[in-house]
Amino acid sequence: MWGLLLALAAFAPAVGPGLGAPGTSVLGLAPPAATEARGSTLAPQSSPVQPPAGKSNGTSEQHVRIRIVKKKKIIMKKRKKLTRPGPLVTAKPPVTTTPAGALDPLEEQEPGCPPLGLESLRVSDSQLEASSSQSFGLGPHRGRLNIQSGLEDGDLYDGAWCAEEQDTEPWFQVDARHPTRFSGIITQGRNSVWRYDWVTSYKVQFSNDSQTWWGSRNRSSGTDAVFPANSDPETPVLNLLPEPQVARFIRLLPQKWLQGGTSCLRAEILACPISDPNDLFPKAPELESSDPLDFRHHNYKAMRKLMKEVNEKCPNITRIYSIGKSHQGLKLYVMEMSDQPGEHELGEPEVRYVAGMHGNEALGRELVLLLMQFLCHEFLRGDPRVTRLLTETRIHLLPSMNPDGYETAFRRGSELVGWAEGRWNHQGIDLNHNFADLNTPLWEAEDDGLVPDTVPNHHLPLPAYYTLPNATVAPETRAVIEWMKRIPFVLSANLHGGELVVSYPFDMTRTPWAARELTPTPDDSVFRWLSTVYAGTNRAMQDPDRRPCHNQDFSLHGNIINGADWHTVPGSMNDFSYLHTNCFEITVELSCDKFPHENELPQEWENNKDALLTYLEQVRMGITGVVRDKDTELGIADAVIAVDGINHDVTTAWGGDYWRLLTPGDYMVTASAEGYHTATRSCRVPFEEGPVPCNFHLTKTPKQRLRELLAAGAKVPPDLRRRLERLRGQKH
């Protein structure tokens, strides 16, 4: 009987019906040749991969059949898991369930080729086609890995390409525009707030002219390969081709999907560009940079090594220090870059870049590492712009605020990490919602008329609940807060990923129940300027031909947005930085792709290099100065700098120096400190590059002078005694 089964199996591809695994009683129907779509025909004869020649029923044939039957058992188990949400609906004709349709083992293959660029938008909408679409918002241009749906029910855009329900032979097609070596496919299901749809198996075809097609075939059996796809909407699933194929077009043909749903998928194609000996096609644009930098992803160990190398190369302008540890004990390393590293110079502003708050948003981490390499290299070359920046500014670079989350994402890989894995820290805390909510107490005090006379409009204290030992505050968050307190930062940017836009405070809506609401700060003009500077010098944001990442077109508003008007974020680092310290901070969403492939890093660096430098230079915008004691000429720490018409003050550092970011204009500025008479002066901020000096000398009040003299045990001077007597007489 076993010999008969093997003999029938050998003829199965030719006669049609195939055999199931031994012991099964259901025979699957062998698939017909790939169906014709829009005039295309399947041409196996033109395929680079030909079916194997017929073999005798000898020992080698028996060995192959037994191996494929075992693999079939594994695939059947996987399909049982896929049917857990509900029974599968099968496209017509049904997919083969025979050993001939099972995929060959791919343990020895590696992905090799980088992504073609569906997720990063290097592949344009015009390169994507489909057999049908349910709507424009579910068209083929939406079939991109990790694309996100709208947040509100009824949004035009949803997160996938979806074929029409009556489309029984759907397909999704990508035009690479150049001869390309296709090596694999990554798929996801539909991202939606109200629907669950995903494809569970598919076939693959290739073409050079979109008319004549051939299929991906199993090396052993020569039959069309059926690839297992997704078992949930979000987890990316990688399938490597049994044999890489050289073609211009690739087409995915869904075979099965969930009952009650439709054929929906998001995809990325792994593909290597190849040279065209006939020079018939224009060359694909190369992703490169002229800067000699380390363009790769760095895990924790590699990051430490790179930072050490930069420090050793530029020891006179760099210093590495740690601000604390993650929940799993990884240190939060900072690279300081200045002409006098390790000390705060009087009158020199402090700026910072923070990246990796969400561990799977890896581009910011690499841009910060690239920036420290670039500054070191250009300083040694004597570049005047970089030299001035490092001479006049103290720069702090934190490449990874959430190293635990990054390590999780890094292990999955840039294409397989998905949209959320690694986002949170090891405790499951979203660090960008973990800072103290200082907005609510400020706004309540404003409503009661207590600001600024009773409740200050700046440097709000931490709420009591937030300081408790059992408060849900991540160690990474506590470390950054203590870092903010130690260093008088003036300007910062928090680097994120997954969109292409710059957002600015407030991030939290003033109306508690509002999901989004325009909520500007008193310094709205400054924040809008800072955001516009970065967006206006970012190459990708300024590309007039780029399409929106997901469902909102931020280019209509200059690629900037008020954070609360986008979506409310209570406890954000931007709001906390503004209300608890002097620092003005924005969020930069760097790329549609949270975790771009290494081959895209040179282009991303070129997109952001000038923006990163120009933004740091904005710390010179506004006024700066030192508040001193008139008698001793010593600086006064914690003096308050108030600007008429702006209900937000800043304070001086321990040496009495301060920086106040302002847009061009004339301002009345008041300096005040405990025990001193206040002083007011006019300060003009021109359109030319600043900052404008605006110094103050404060005189002690008689009460303060008396207090200091009595504390020192000295005699009261005659002039002060007479003044005190006059004050007593007025009082009586």
Phi, psi and omega in degrees: 000318180296321177295324178294319178299317180295322179295317178296322180297324181296327181267355187305314182299332184275323186268347176113283184296141178248169184255141174280184178294155178304137179095349179268151182251355183260126177261126176276154177275135176291142182287146173287179176298156182305138188287154178283134180225122179051046176084358182277154178229148177278131181229083181301332183295333182270358182288139174298338181253109181268151175299144181294151178293153182298145182241155175285166179277047179273197184296318183297322179293320179297319181298318180295315183295319179296320181294319181290324177299319178296317178298326179297323179299320180296317181295322178298322178295320179297322181291332175297322178294322182295330185276002184302317179292340182164167181295151181276146170258135186251132176290157178262131000283162183294154180284144179294142174240025182267164175303330182295333181269352182288151179283144175289155176299140183239024186300330186272353182269151175240152181305315174069288187284147177281172177291148178292327175121027175293316183289320183277358178074012172294331171275121184279166178301325183292346180272356184249132178225163178209161179294326179194167178215143179293325181196172178300319180290353176237027182284176182299333178293349178266359184274049184250139180307131175069011176294143187250147178280172172293159183275344186247144179299133180091005177300149180298320186260137172238169192265069174169168161269135178228127177284161176296151183298326182276358179282103184273347179230063186288155173209152179232128192233142178236130176260111180284345178072351180219156172303128190221145176262103180278133183235342182189170181224139173242132181232157171224169172272201185270128173271117185204151177271355182221357181227151174237112179217134171203149177278138182253347174200154181203162171250170182227137175232162182223156179203156173256345183226006183066011178246311180259126187236151169227156186258161172283127187240152173291138183293326186278316186262338182078004180269163178301131179282137174249120187263130174290135184251240195255154175241003173202171186287333194251329186292120178292139179239124180262132171235123174271143179290143176305322174221127175303146184237138177260121182195178175259324183248146171229140184228131175260130180244096178304138180249322179222150175205175187290145177294141180086353179245196178228174180286103182232137177204158167238146189214158166225142182250130174271124188206138177253129175292147177232160179283148180255103184298332180272353179054041180275336183246145175296147182292142177291140180297136181272142178264104184208168177219148179278350181282133181279074185241168183270092184269082175202167178277138185242119171284185187302314182295315180292325178297313179300318181296316180296315180298322177295320179296319178296318179298319180289329179285325181232065185293337184278346182235008183228154174207134178254131176216163180247140179258359180154195182230155175283177180298329179266009173090010176278134184286144176267093186277142176236137171259118176263136181228119183192165177286343176229070183296142176099357180213149176273118178271135181302125178086000180258119185287153180252130180230161181212153165241131177241128180231165174073023174301318169261119191297333182271359177264083196274343185296318179302318178303311183290325178295322178293318177295322177292323180296317180294324175295316183296314181298318178297311183298314183288329176295317178294330177282346181084023178301123186295324181294313180292320180299317179295320181298316182283337179279324186259356185221148173252115188253133178239127184239113176254100185284339185214098176282337182232070183295331178296313179297322180295318180300322176297314180293320182298321180295327178286327180101158189296329182265340187254000184285340180077192187272333190236337186297127183090357181297315186270167175282183187293340177274357184082022182261131172278110187296336181278000172242012192255355178279159183296138176281100176263349180296313185299309179297326178294312183292325176295319178294324177295319178297331180270003178072027184261354183256131004257007187292317182258316179249128182291157178263014183203164178048048178294139182287160176292138176298152182301319182298331185285338183266358180292149181300328182264013178294146181280076180236122182292148177299329177294321179294314179300320181297318181292322178298315178296325177297318178299324182287328184283329187240131183280071181297145179250323188218143181207158170222138181254115189268121180238189179205168181108352176212176179228084184193158175246125179246152185224159184294162358283149176270343183254135179288145180287326175280118189304323186267001183277128177287331176206141183192133177300118183223083183280159174272169172299339179257038185301321181296323178292314181295322178294322177295312180301317181294319181293325178300313181291313182296325183285344179248005176270123186297317183295319181292333182268001178288114184291344184263359183286151178260161177299151180293311189229279185223357179237136179261093182286345180295339179295340182237033176075016179064027173229156179202144171294129186305316181292334179280350175268299172195140187290139179226090175293142177074033180279158179290328178300308181296317181297317181300319181289322186268340183254341181224185177277354195278132173265122186229140176237167175248130177250115172271111197275331189197151175298326182268115181296323186230074184295153178295155182302326183290347178267352183296320177302318179292321178295324176296315178296325178297326190248350187303306183294325179295319180297319180287315183296322180296318178300325182290345181288351176295345177277356183279126177115215183238157177212160180177187178230134175261119185239158170285128185296328183277318187260345185064013177276147178291148181253117179281151175062021171291145184264130177252113182247139179246125180303133177089354178237112186276056175201122184255165172234170181234162179278155175282182187294341177267002180091357181274153181211163174222133179232108180289127181214149173278163182305139180157178178259132185227145169262119187244134181240133175249133180218151178207152181298129180087006182231151170288142178288157178223139181232140177211161178270134179230129180255130175256111181277175177283340177291161182296135181258214002277162180268127177295135178212083186266160180223143169240120183254143179257136179294147173285154177305321180298320179292318179298318179296318180300318181291321180293316180296322178295328180272354180076020181268163177283151179280126179299152182302319182295323179288324179295316180297321180294320178295323179294320178297319180296321178295320179297320178296323181293319180287000000 
